[in-house]
Amino acid sequence: MRISQELIDEMVAHAREDLPNECCGLIGGLDDEATEVIRVENAAASPLRYEMDPKAQYDAYKAIEDGGRDLLAIYHSHTKTAAYPSQTDVNQAVAWPDQVYLIVSLENPEAPDVKAYWLKDLKIEDAEITVD
């Protein structure tokens, strides 16, 4: 998946704004190129996990589809840990197995880290992203 630095910066800003809680959202695009980041409220309001507000998630997904784009990825932040999926992340991904999962880590607030993974069949695999 290709993603612009601007969209990465948007996710990092979202992660910082939602502290002390995790943030979450959807990434839409075409032909494996991300074109938009849509913030979704973390209904769990927790620094340890995210739970997309169902209506906001539906609205974001519908906005992507109505715009003629595809859901390419799901993103969320880790407030104090590395950009690596937790067991909770892996378990939640069962509902959306065909998307890339991006994690924004604020473990080092001065140097946010963004990594991408495939979370399918309860397994973690690195996903390749190209940042322009």
C-alpha positions, 0 to 999 in steps of 0.5 A: 500500500502506498500512503503519503507522508501527509496522511501519516502525519494526519494519523500521528496528529490524531493519536496525539490529540486523543491522548491519553486514549488510543485513537482509531480510524479507517483509510480509504483509497484506490488501487492500493494507494491511500487517499484519505484518513477518516477518524472514528471515535474510540468508544472504549475511551481507553489508553489500552484498547480501541473499539470503533463507535459502530455508527461512526465506523459505518458512516466512515465506511459508507463515505469511503464507498460512496466516494468510489474508493475501497477500504484499504486499512484500519489504523489505531494508536498505541499510547505507551507501547511499540507499533506491534499488534497486541493480542487484543488487536489480533483478536479484533481483526477477525472481523476485518481480515482483508485490510492492512492494519496500521499502528501509530506508536507514541511510545517515544512521543518525540519520534512516533513510529508507524508500522503496518501488518496483515492480521489474518487467521489470528496471525501477524505478518508485516505488511509493506507500505510505501510512504511518499 
